[in-house]
Amino acid sequence: MPHEGIILHNTRDFIRDMTKGLRTWGRQKSIWPLVFGIKCCAIEMMSFGASRFDSDRMGVFFRASPRQADLLIIAGPATIKLKDVILRLYEQMPEPRYVIAFGECSICGGPFFDSYTIINGVDQLIPVDIYVPGCPPRPEALIVAIQKLQEKIKEKEGKEVKFERKSRELVMKEVFDSRKVKLWEDTNVPEKGSSPQPITVTLTKPIEQVEAIEANKKGMQATMAEQPIQAKQEAKSEAGKLIKKYMVEDNGNIFYVKPKSIIDVCKALKDAGYEHLSCITAIDWRNMWEIVYHITSYSKKETITIKAQLEYESPEIDSITSIWTGANWHERETFDLMGIKFKGHPDLRRILLPEDFKQHPLKKEVPYGNIS
C-alpha cells in the first residue's frame, strides 16, 4: 500500500508538471476582467472592449460577476467609502487573480491626491500587477497592459506572491495624518456665517513628481489664460458689483450670498453674460451645508463660484431651473446624494438611487457600509 501511494503521488506530480505549460497558456489567452468602472478612465476601458479595439481578439471577455473574473481593472480614484467595495470584489474573485491600476487616480490619487477622501494608490489595499499612467490613458495603453500582464503570468507561474493588506484604521490614519487634516470630531468645522479656512496640505509625493504636477498645471493655465490677469480681475470685480447687494462675503471669485436671494443672483449673472451653469454641488460641514454653483461666461472666459450656507437639519433653497433648464438634473443629483431640497423644482425625485432608498449616501453621518 505505501508503494502504491508513492506511485499515485508521483503520477499526480507528473501530470501537474506536464500540464503546467497548458494551464499557463490558458490563463494568458483567456483573461476575463470584471465589469467595474469608477470614473472617467472607465470610458477608455469601455472603448477597449468595444468594436474599434476589439478586446475579444485577445481573449479578453468582460464578466459581470467577480466569481467569473480573474482581472480587476481599477479605473478611477479609490475613495475611503469605496474601500470595502473594492476589497469585497477582489476577495470574491477566484485565484489566480490580477489587478491593473488604470490611470493616475488609481496609481497615486491623480488630481485629487490632496483630498481627505482619496486613498493615494489602490496598491495600499490590494496587490497591483500592472500600472498604466495617464489622465486618462488611451485604450491602446490598456492593450499594452494586457500584453504585459500575459508576459507576467508566464513569468510568475507557480510563484506565490504575499501581500500584507492594511487595515481600514491604518489607511484612515495615514490619509488624515499625511494631510494634517483633523477628524470631524475636532475643531476643523467652520462657524456658521463664516467661510471655511483652507486646509493645510503636506505633500507626500517625491519632489520630482510634485514638480512635474506643478509644471503640468502651469502649462495648462498658460494655455487657458488667453486674456490678461488684469482683465480677469476686472471680470471678477464686475460679477461682484452685479450681486453686491446680495452678498454676505466676497472671497476672490467665490461669492457668498444669502440663500433667499439665489434666484435674483443667478438672473443678474445670466443677464450680464454668465450664460452657462457648469454644475451644482454641496459641502457637508457637519453643522451646516454649503450649496455651490459654478457659473461660466464664455465671452469673458471666466468661471465664478456662488455659495450659500444652509441649515444642516433641513437644508432647503429655491430651484434655479427657471433660469437654467440644465439645473434640473444637477439639483436632482444633489437632492439624491445629499438630501438638499430645491423649492419650485418641477420634478424633484431621486436620479441615481431607487425611490425607496432611505438615506442620502454623501452625507458624512452615513456610515461607510450597510447603507440602504
C-alpha positions in Angstrom: 0.0 0.0 0.0 2.7 2.6 0.8 4.3 1.7 -2.5 1.0 2.3 -4.4 0.6 5.7 -2.6 4.0 6.8 -3.7 3.2 5.8 -7.3 -0.1 7.8 -7.2 1.6 10.8 -5.7 4.3 10.8 -8.3 1.7 10.4 -11.1 -0.1 13.5 -9.8 3.1 15.4 -9.8 3.9 14.2 -13.3 0.5 15.2 -14.7 0.7 18.6 -13.0 4.2 19.3 -14.3 3.3 18.1 -17.8 0.2 20.3 -18.0 1.8 23.4 -16.4 2.5 25.0 -19.8 -1.0 24.3 -20.9 -2.5 25.9 -17.8 -0.3 29.0 -18.2 -1.2 29.3 -21.9 -4.9 29.1 -21.0 -4.6 31.8 -18.4 -2.6 34.0 -20.7 -5.1 33.8 -23.6 -8.3 34.0 -21.6 -8.1 36.9 -19.3 -11.6 37.8 -18.1 -11.8 41.3 -16.5 -14.6 42.3 -14.2 -17.1 45.0 -15.4 -16.2 47.6 -12.8 -15.6 51.3 -13.6 -15.2 54.1 -11.1 -14.7 57.3 -13.0 -13.7 58.8 -16.4 -10.9 56.2 -17.0 -13.7 53.6 -17.2 -14.9 55.3 -20.5 -11.5 54.4 -22.0 -11.9 50.9 -20.7 -15.3 50.6 -22.4 -13.7 51.7 -25.7 -11.1 49.0 -25.2 -13.9 46.4 -25.1 -15.9 47.9 -28.0 -15.6 47.1 -31.7 -12.8 49.5 -32.7 -10.2 48.0 -30.4 -12.0 44.6 -30.0 -10.6 43.1 -26.8 -12.2 39.8 -27.7 -9.5 39.0 -30.3 -7.0 38.9 -27.3 -9.2 36.5 -25.4 -10.3 39.3 -23.1 -14.0 38.9 -22.2 -15.6 41.2 -19.6 -17.7 39.4 -17.0 -20.4 40.8 -14.8 -19.6 38.6 -11.8 -16.4 38.6 -9.8 -16.7 34.9 -9.4 -16.2 34.5 -13.1 -13.4 37.1 -13.5 -9.7 36.9 -12.9 -8.7 40.6 -13.6 -9.8 43.7 -11.7 -9.2 47.0 -13.6 -9.3 49.9 -11.1 -10.3 52.7 -13.5 -10.6 55.7 -11.2 -9.8 57.0 -7.7 -10.1 54.7 -4.7 -12.1 56.6 -2.1 -12.3 55.7 1.6 -16.0 54.9 1.2 -15.3 52.7 -1.8 -12.6 50.7 0.0 -14.9 48.0 1.2 -16.4 47.5 -2.2 -13.0 47.1 -3.9 -11.9 44.6 -1.2 -15.1 42.6 -1.5 -14.9 42.3 -5.2 -11.3 41.4 -5.1 -11.8 38.7 -2.4 -14.7 37.2 -4.4 -12.5 36.6 -7.5 -11.0 33.1 -7.7 -7.2 32.5 -7.7 -5.1 33.3 -9.5 -6.3 36.9 -9.8 -4.7 40.0 -11.2 -5.1 43.8 -10.8 -4.4 46.7 -13.2 -4.2 50.2 -11.9 -5.6 52.2 -14.8 -4.9 55.9 -14.7 -3.3 58.4 -12.4 -6.1 58.4 -9.9 -5.8 54.7 -9.1 -2.0 54.9 -9.1 -1.4 57.9 -6.8 -4.6 59.8 -6.4 -4.2 61.9 -9.6 -5.5 65.5 -9.4 -7.3 64.5 -6.2 -4.2 63.4 -4.3 -4.6 66.1 -1.6 -8.3 65.3 -0.9 -9.2 63.9 2.5 -11.5 61.3 0.8 -8.9 59.8 -1.6 -6.5 56.8 -0.9 -3.3 57.7 -2.8 -2.9 54.4 -4.7 -5.1 51.3 -4.8 -1.9 49.3 -4.0 -2.4 50.3 -0.4 -5.5 48.0 -0.4 -4.8 45.2 -2.9 -1.6 44.0 -4.8 -1.3 45.6 -8.2 0.3 43.8 -11.1 0.4 46.5 -13.9 0.4 50.3 -13.6 -1.0 52.3 -16.6 -0.2 56.0 -16.2 -2.3 58.7 -18.0 -5.2 61.0 -17.3 -7.0 59.2 -18.8 -4.9 56.6 -20.6 -6.0 55.6 -24.1 -7.4 52.2 -24.9 -4.1 51.3 -26.7 -2.4 51.7 -23.3 -4.7 49.1 -21.9 -3.9 46.7 -24.8 -0.2 47.0 -23.9 -1.1 46.5 -20.2 -2.9 43.2 -21.1 0.2 42.1 -23.1 2.5 42.9 -20.2 0.1 41.0 -17.9 0.3 38.0 -20.2 4.1 38.1 -20.0 3.9 38.4 -16.2 1.5 35.4 -15.9 4.1 33.3 -17.8 6.9 34.5 -15.6 5.3 34.0 -12.2 3.6 30.7 -12.9 3.8 28.6 -9.7 5.2 31.5 -7.7 3.3 32.7 -4.7 3.2 36.4 -4.0 2.5 37.5 -0.5 0.8 40.8 0.2 0.0 42.4 3.6 -3.2 44.4 3.4 -3.5 47.5 5.5 -6.5 47.7 7.9 -9.2 50.4 7.5 -8.0 52.1 10.6 -4.4 52.3 9.4 -5.4 53.6 5.9 -7.7 56.3 7.5 -4.9 57.4 9.9 -2.4 57.7 7.1 -4.8 59.6 4.9 -5.6 62.2 7.6 -2.1 62.4 9.1 -0.4 62.9 5.8 -2.5 66.0 5.1 -2.7 67.5 8.6 -6.4 67.2 8.4 -8.3 67.0 11.8 -11.1 64.5 12.1 -14.6 65.9 12.2 -14.8 65.4 16.0 -12.1 68.1 16.3 -12.4 71.9 15.6 -11.9 71.8 11.8 -15.5 72.8 11.1 -16.2 76.5 10.3 -18.6 78.5 12.3 -22.0 79.4 10.7 -21.8 82.6 8.7 -18.1 82.3 8.1 -16.3 80.9 5.1 -14.2 77.7 5.7 -10.5 78.2 6.2 -8.2 76.5 3.6 -6.8 73.1 4.7 -3.1 72.8 5.1 -1.7 70.2 2.8 1.6 68.3 3.3 2.8 66.8 0.0 3.7 63.2 0.4 5.0 62.6 -3.1 8.6 62.5 -4.4 9.8 66.0 -5.2 10.3 65.1 -8.9 6.6 64.1 -9.1 5.4 67.2 -7.4 7.5 69.4 -9.7 6.0 67.5 -12.7 2.5 68.1 -11.4 3.1 71.8 -10.9 4.7 72.2 -14.3 1.7 70.5 -15.9 -0.6 72.8 -14.0 1.3 75.9 -15.1 1.3 74.7 -18.7 -2.5 74.2 -18.6 -3.0 77.6 -17.0 -0.8 79.2 -19.7 -2.8 77.6 -22.4 -6.2 78.6 -20.9 -5.1 82.1 -19.9 -5.9 83.8 -23.2 -6.7 87.2 -21.6 -4.5 89.3 -19.2 -4.7 88.8 -15.5 -6.0 92.4 -15.1 -8.9 91.7 -17.4 -9.8 88.6 -15.3 -9.7 90.6 -12.1 -12.0 93.2 -13.7 -14.4 90.4 -14.8 -14.4 89.1 -11.2 -15.0 92.6 -9.7 -17.7 93.1 -12.3 -19.5 90.0 -11.1 -19.1 91.2 -7.6 -20.6 94.6 -8.4 -23.6 92.9 -10.1 -24.5 90.9 -7.0 -23.0 93.1 -4.3 -26.4 93.8 -2.6 -27.0 90.1 -2.2 -23.5 89.2 -0.9 -22.5 88.1 2.6 -18.8 87.8 1.7 -16.5 88.3 -1.3 -13.6 85.9 -1.4 -11.9 86.5 -4.7 -14.0 84.8 -7.4 -16.0 83.0 -4.7 -19.1 84.9 -3.6 -21.1 84.0 -0.5 -24.8 85.1 -0.9 -27.9 84.9 1.1 -29.9 81.7 0.3 -33.2 83.7 -0.2 -31.6 85.7 -3.0 -30.2 82.9 -5.1 -32.8 83.4 -7.9 -32.0 87.2 -8.1 -28.3 86.5 -8.1 -28.5 83.9 -10.9 -30.8 86.1 -13.0 -28.4 89.1 -12.7 -25.4 86.9 -13.7 -27.1 85.4 -16.7 -28.3 88.8 -17.9 -24.7 90.0 -17.6 -23.3 87.3 -19.8 -22.6 84.4 -17.4 -24.7 82.1 -19.6 -23.6 78.6 -18.6 -24.3 76.8 -15.4 -21.4 74.3 -15.1 -22.6 72.4 -12.0 -24.3 72.4 -8.7 -22.9 70.6 -5.7 -22.8 70.9 -1.9 -20.4 70.5 1.0 -21.3 68.9 4.3 -19.6 70.7 7.2 -21.4 68.7 9.8 -23.0 71.8 11.3 -24.2 73.4 8.1 -24.4 72.9 4.3 -22.8 74.9 1.6 -24.6 74.8 -1.7 -22.1 75.6 -4.5 -22.9 76.9 -8.0 -20.2 77.1 -10.7 -21.2 79.6 -13.4 -19.2 80.3 -16.6 -19.1 83.2 -19.1 -17.6 82.1 -22.4 -17.4 85.7 -23.7 -15.4 86.8 -20.6 -13.5 83.5 -20.4 -14.3 83.3 -16.7 -15.9 81.0 -14.2 -17.2 82.2 -10.8 -18.4 80.3 -7.8 -21.5 81.2 -5.9 -22.0 79.7 -2.4 -24.9 79.9 0.1 -25.0 78.4 3.6 -28.0 76.4 4.7 -29.3 74.9 7.9 -28.0 71.4 8.5 -31.1 69.6 9.7 -33.5 70.8 7.0 -31.5 72.3 4.1 -33.7 74.0 1.5 -33.1 76.6 -1.2 -35.0 77.8 -4.3 -34.6 76.0 -7.6 -33.0 77.8 -10.4 -34.5 75.6 -13.2 -36.5 78.6 -14.4 -33.2 80.4 -15.2 -31.1 77.4 -16.4 -33.0 74.4 -17.6 -29.9 72.3 -17.1 -30.1 72.8 -13.4 -32.9 70.2 -13.4 -30.7 67.1 -13.1 -28.0 68.9 -11.1 -30.5 69.7 -8.4 -32.0 66.2 -8.5 -28.5 64.7 -8.1 -27.7 67.0 -5.2 -31.0 66.1 -3.6 -30.5 62.4 -4.2 -27.0 62.2 -2.8 -27.0 64.9 -0.1 -30.7 65.5 0.8 -30.9 69.2 0.0 -34.4 70.2 -1.2 -35.0 72.7 -4.0 -38.2 74.6 -3.7 -40.1 75.0 -7.0 -38.3 72.2 -8.8 -40.6 70.7 -11.4 -39.7 67.0 -10.7 -37.6 66.7 -7.5 -37.0 63.0 -7.1 -34.0 60.6 -7.0 -32.0 60.4 -10.2 -29.3 57.7 -9.3 -30.7 55.7 -6.4 -34.1 53.9 -6.2 -37.0 55.8 -4.8 -37.3 53.6 -1.7 -33.7 54.2 -0.8 -33.8 55.6 2.8 -30.6 57.6 3.1 -28.5 60.2 1.2 -25.1 58.5 0.9 -22.8 61.5 0.6 -23.8 62.9 4.0 -20.9 62.5 6.3 -23.1 61.0 9.0 -23.9 58.0 6.8 -21.7 55.0 7.7 -19.2 53.5 5.2 -21.0 50.2 5.0 -24.5 48.7 5.3 -26.4 51.7 3.8 -29.8 51.2 2.3 
